[in-house]
Amino acid sequence: MNKQNQKINLIHSIIFFFISFLFSLSLYKFDNINISPIFCLMLILSIGISHGSLDNLKGKKLLNILEIKGITKFYLVYIAIALFIILIWLTLPSASLLIFLVVACYHFGKEDVDFLFSDKSKINTLLYFFKGLLIIVSPLLFHFVETVNIFKLLLVQNENLYLVLGFIEENKILYLFFILSLLANLFYFLKSFRIVNLVLLFDVASIIILNYFLSPLIAFTFYFCFLHSFRHSISLIMQLDSKNFKNGFFIFLNKALPLTILTAILYIISLYFLSNFYEINDAIIKIIFIGLASLTFPHILLEYLLEKNEK
């Protein structure tokens, strides 16, 4: 199953690279083409969040391992954590943003390389972080002002934070972070080298191209939906049916659809509420990133607890 999964991911990465290149170049060449934030939201609500829509099945598995009865308990805890993250963000937006960025770096770094290696050494925690750092550093490096404006839309008004970011940008420290991330990716590329490791080079090139040519929101949406979420979904499909990918896909679709639709409805209700107080595009950005933060934390915690207790 693992070799088939790796082969599918390699093909996907190659296709994603060429599509990213053509898509980015087209938008850059014809700068009159405007992609609305609402289109980004629709992609995230459909393709993006679907990769976490089997968390209920993982929750059942965790409860069985822990010998806890009642799936309702899982749903209540999962929702409570998501609501708590939103509450914390509204109360302490600067700290929440920084923690979210750190956690996101680790999460993206781990999930985008996990299918290649089974090594669970502690040094990987740091390497995962630096690998995923590319997702955060690239928009700051190529579109610093636009990225900072997104942070401000996320209720972050801490001037000290922006002074630090300004210092980092002016003194070219972002290039240091960028190089560290490239080195982490290079480490995994060379580690137990196989042809399938080319996935990492194609991924790095795609992320850089997207962030160089496109705005931070569009670049993130394209990466999140068509690389990160797609890759995670492939792993889930292979777990559901390792012998028949097509059958596994339809099983995944059937099982993921209910929670995907429910989450999308909650997002839309929240957007309708926020649109009474903010411009629609500003409200969409708040919904996308604060909403993703609220879902990311319980999702990562579930993955961690399941991985730990399965051992």
C-alpha positions as CSV (number, residue, x, y, z in Angstrom):
1,M,0.0,0.0,0.0
2,N,2.8,2.4,0.9
3,K,4.6,2.0,-2.4
4,Q,1.3,2.6,-4.3
5,N,0.6,5.6,-2.2
6,Q,4.1,7.0,-2.9
7,K,3.7,6.4,-6.6
8,I,0.4,8.3,-6.7
9,N,1.8,11.2,-4.7
10,L,4.8,11.4,-7.1
11,I,2.5,11.6,-10.1
12,H,0.3,14.1,-8.3
13,S,3.3,16.3,-7.4
14,I,4.5,16.4,-11.0
15,I,1.1,17.3,-12.3
16,F,0.7,19.9,-9.5
17,F,4.0,21.5,-10.4
18,F,3.1,22.0,-14.0
19,I,-0.4,23.2,-13.2
20,S,1.0,25.6,-10.6
21,F,3.5,27.0,-13.1
22,L,0.9,27.5,-15.9
23,F,-1.7,28.8,-13.5
24,S,0.7,31.3,-11.8
25,L,2.2,32.5,-15.1
26,S,-1.2,33.0,-16.7
27,L,-2.5,35.1,-13.8
28,Y,0.8,37.1,-13.7
29,K,0.7,37.6,-17.5
30,F,-2.9,38.7,-17.6
31,D,-3.0,40.7,-14.4
32,N,-6.6,41.9,-15.3
33,I,-7.8,38.4,-14.3
34,N,-9.2,38.8,-10.8
35,I,-9.9,35.8,-8.5
36,S,-12.3,36.7,-5.8
37,P,-11.7,35.8,-2.2
38,I,-15.2,34.1,-2.2
39,F,-13.8,31.7,-4.9
40,C,-10.9,30.9,-2.6
41,L,-13.4,30.3,0.2
42,M,-15.5,27.9,-1.9
43,L,-12.4,25.9,-2.8
44,I,-11.4,25.6,0.9
45,L,-15.0,24.7,2.0
46,S,-15.1,21.9,-0.6
47,I,-11.7,20.5,-1.4
48,G,-9.7,22.0,1.5
49,I,-11.6,21.0,4.6
50,S,-12.7,17.6,3.3
51,H,-9.4,16.0,4.2
52,G,-10.4,16.4,7.9
53,S,-13.9,15.2,7.4
54,L,-13.0,11.6,8.5
55,D,-11.9,12.8,11.9
56,N,-15.1,11.3,13.3
57,L,-14.0,7.9,12.2
58,K,-10.5,8.5,13.7
59,G,-12.3,9.6,16.9
60,K,-14.2,6.3,17.0
61,K,-11.0,4.5,16.6
62,L,-9.3,6.5,19.4
63,L,-12.3,5.9,21.7
64,N,-12.1,2.1,21.1
65,I,-8.4,2.1,21.9
66,L,-9.0,4.0,25.1
67,E,-12.1,1.9,25.8
68,I,-14.4,4.9,26.1
69,K,-18.0,4.5,25.0
70,G,-20.1,7.1,23.3
71,I,-19.1,9.0,20.1
72,T,-21.1,12.0,21.4
73,K,-18.3,12.6,23.9
74,F,-15.8,12.9,21.0
75,Y,-18.0,15.4,19.1
76,L,-18.5,17.5,22.2
77,V,-14.8,17.7,23.0
78,Y,-13.8,18.3,19.3
79,I,-16.3,21.2,19.0
80,A,-15.4,22.6,22.4
81,I,-11.7,22.8,21.4
82,A,-12.7,24.5,18.1
83,L,-14.9,27.1,19.9
84,F,-12.2,27.6,22.6
85,I,-9.6,28.4,19.9
86,I,-12.0,31.0,18.4
87,L,-12.6,32.5,21.8
88,I,-8.8,32.7,22.5
89,W,-8.2,34.3,19.1
90,L,-10.8,37.0,19.8
91,T,-9.2,37.6,23.2
92,L,-5.5,37.3,22.4
93,P,-5.2,37.6,18.6
94,S,-1.5,38.3,18.4
95,A,-0.5,35.3,20.6
96,S,-3.0,33.1,18.8
97,L,-1.6,34.0,15.4
98,L,1.9,33.2,16.4
99,I,1.0,29.9,17.9
100,F,-1.1,29.0,14.9
101,L,1.7,29.8,12.5
102,V,4.1,27.7,14.5
103,V,1.7,24.8,14.7
104,A,0.8,25.2,11.0
105,C,4.5,25.0,10.0
106,Y,4.9,21.7,11.9
107,H,1.6,20.3,10.6
108,F,2.3,21.1,6.9
109,G,5.8,19.9,7.2
110,K,4.8,16.6,8.8
111,E,1.8,15.8,6.7
112,D,3.5,16.6,3.4
113,V,6.4,14.2,4.0
114,D,4.9,11.6,6.3
115,F,4.0,9.2,3.5
116,L,7.7,8.9,2.5
117,F,9.3,8.0,5.9
118,S,8.4,5.9,8.9
119,D,11.1,7.4,11.1
120,K,9.6,8.9,14.2
121,S,12.7,10.3,15.9
122,K,12.4,13.5,18.0
123,I,14.7,15.4,15.7
124,N,11.9,15.2,13.1
125,T,9.8,17.5,15.1
126,L,12.2,20.3,14.5
127,L,12.8,19.3,10.9
128,Y,9.1,19.1,10.2
129,F,8.8,22.7,11.5
130,F,11.5,24.0,9.3
131,K,10.2,22.1,6.2
132,G,6.7,23.6,6.7
133,L,8.2,27.0,7.4
134,L,8.4,27.5,3.6
135,I,4.5,27.9,3.6
136,I,4.7,30.9,6.0
137,V,8.0,32.5,4.9
138,S,7.3,32.5,1.2
139,P,4.4,35.0,1.2
140,L,6.2,37.2,3.7
141,L,9.3,37.2,1.5
142,F,7.6,37.9,-1.8
143,H,4.5,39.9,-0.7
144,F,5.4,41.3,2.7
145,V,2.9,44.2,2.8
146,E,0.0,42.0,1.5
147,T,0.7,39.3,4.1
148,V,0.9,41.8,6.9
149,N,-2.4,43.3,5.8
150,I,-3.9,39.8,6.1
151,F,-2.6,39.6,9.7
152,K,-4.2,42.9,10.5
153,L,-7.5,41.7,9.1
154,L,-7.3,38.8,11.6
155,L,-7.7,41.3,14.4
156,V,-4.0,41.4,15.1
157,Q,-3.3,45.0,16.0
158,N,-0.1,44.6,18.1
159,E,2.3,47.2,16.9
160,N,5.3,45.5,18.5
161,L,4.7,42.4,16.4
162,Y,4.7,44.5,13.2
163,L,7.9,46.3,14.4
164,V,9.6,42.9,14.8
165,L,8.3,41.7,11.4
166,G,9.5,45.0,9.9
167,F,13.0,44.5,11.5
168,I,13.1,40.9,10.1
169,E,12.1,42.0,6.7
170,E,14.5,45.0,6.5
171,N,17.5,43.0,7.7
172,K,16.9,40.1,5.3
173,I,16.3,37.6,8.1
174,L,13.4,36.2,6.1
175,Y,16.1,34.9,3.7
176,L,17.7,33.0,6.5
177,F,14.4,31.3,7.4
178,F,13.8,30.6,3.7
179,I,17.2,28.9,3.4
180,L,16.7,26.9,6.6
181,S,13.4,25.6,5.2
182,L,15.1,24.7,1.9
183,L,17.8,22.8,3.8
184,A,15.2,20.9,5.7
185,N,13.5,19.9,2.5
186,L,16.9,19.0,1.0
187,F,17.6,16.8,4.0
188,Y,14.4,14.8,3.4
189,F,15.1,14.7,-0.3
190,L,18.6,13.1,0.3
191,K,17.4,10.9,3.2
192,S,17.3,7.2,2.0
193,F,17.2,8.6,-1.5
194,R,14.7,7.0,-3.9
195,I,13.2,8.4,-7.1
196,V,9.9,9.0,-5.2
197,N,11.8,11.6,-3.1
198,L,11.6,13.9,-6.2
199,V,8.2,14.7,-4.7
200,L,9.9,17.1,-2.4
201,L,11.7,19.0,-5.1
202,F,8.5,19.4,-7.1
203,D,6.6,20.5,-4.0
204,V,9.2,23.1,-3.1
205,A,9.3,24.5,-6.6
206,S,5.5,24.7,-6.7
207,I,5.2,26.5,-3.4
208,I,7.9,29.1,-4.4
209,I,6.3,29.6,-7.9
210,L,2.8,30.1,-6.4
211,N,4.0,32.6,-3.8
212,Y,6.2,34.5,-6.1
213,F,3.6,35.1,-8.8
214,L,0.3,35.1,-6.8
215,S,-1.2,37.0,-3.9
216,P,-0.8,35.3,-0.5
217,L,-4.5,34.3,-0.3
218,I,-4.6,32.7,-3.8
219,A,-1.2,31.0,-3.3
220,F,-2.3,29.5,0.1
221,T,-5.6,28.4,-1.3
222,F,-4.0,26.6,-4.2
223,Y,-1.4,24.9,-2.0
224,F,-3.9,24.0,0.8
225,C,-6.6,22.6,-1.5
226,F,-4.6,20.9,-4.3
227,L,-1.4,19.8,-2.5
228,H,-1.8,19.5,1.3
229,S,-5.5,18.4,1.4
230,F,-5.3,16.4,-1.7
231,R,-2.2,14.5,-0.4
232,H,-3.9,13.8,2.9
233,S,-7.0,12.6,1.1
234,I,-4.9,10.2,-0.9
235,S,-3.6,8.6,2.3
236,L,-7.2,8.3,3.6
237,I,-8.4,6.7,0.4
238,M,-5.6,4.2,0.5
239,Q,-6.5,3.3,4.1
240,L,-10.1,2.7,3.1
241,D,-9.3,0.4,0.2
242,S,-5.6,-0.3,-0.5
243,K,-6.3,-2.6,-3.4
244,N,-8.9,-0.5,-5.4
245,F,-8.2,3.3,-5.5
246,K,-11.4,4.0,-7.3
247,N,-13.5,2.2,-4.8
248,G,-11.6,3.8,-1.9
249,F,-12.3,7.2,-3.5
250,F,-16.0,6.7,-3.5
251,I,-16.0,5.4,0.0
252,F,-14.0,8.4,1.1
253,L,-16.4,10.7,-0.7
254,N,-19.4,9.1,0.9
255,K,-18.0,9.3,4.4
256,A,-16.5,12.8,4.1
257,L,-19.5,14.5,2.5
258,P,-21.7,14.9,5.7
259,L,-19.1,16.6,7.8
260,T,-17.8,18.7,4.9
261,I,-21.3,20.0,4.2
262,L,-22.0,20.7,7.9
263,T,-18.7,22.6,8.2
264,A,-19.4,24.6,5.1
265,I,-22.9,25.5,6.4
266,L,-21.3,26.8,9.6
267,Y,-18.8,28.8,7.7
268,I,-21.5,30.4,5.5
269,I,-23.6,31.2,8.6
270,S,-20.5,32.8,10.2
271,L,-19.8,34.8,7.0
272,Y,-23.4,36.1,6.9
273,F,-23.0,37.3,10.5
274,L,-19.6,38.9,10.0
275,S,-20.7,40.6,6.7
276,N,-22.9,42.9,8.8
277,F,-19.8,44.3,10.5
278,Y,-17.1,44.1,7.9
279,E,-16.6,44.4,4.1
280,I,-17.4,41.0,2.5
281,N,-13.8,40.3,1.4
282,D,-12.4,41.2,4.8
283,A,-15.0,38.9,6.4
284,I,-14.0,36.1,4.1
285,I,-10.4,36.3,5.1
286,K,-11.3,36.3,8.8
287,I,-13.6,33.2,8.2
288,I,-10.9,31.4,6.2
289,F,-7.9,31.7,8.6
290,I,-9.6,31.9,12.0
291,G,-11.9,29.1,11.0
292,L,-9.0,27.0,9.8
293,A,-7.1,27.6,13.0
294,S,-10.2,26.4,15.1
295,L,-10.3,23.2,13.0
296,T,-6.5,22.6,12.8
297,F,-5.9,22.4,16.6
298,P,-8.4,19.6,17.3
299,H,-7.4,17.9,14.1
300,I,-3.7,17.8,15.0
301,L,-4.5,16.8,18.6
302,L,-6.6,13.9,17.4
303,E,-3.8,12.8,15.0
304,Y,-1.3,13.0,17.9
305,L,-3.4,11.0,20.4
306,L,-4.2,8.3,17.8
307,E,-0.6,7.9,16.8
308,K,0.6,7.8,20.4
309,N,-2.0,5.3,21.6
310,E,-1.8,3.0,18.5
311,K,1.8,2.3,19.6
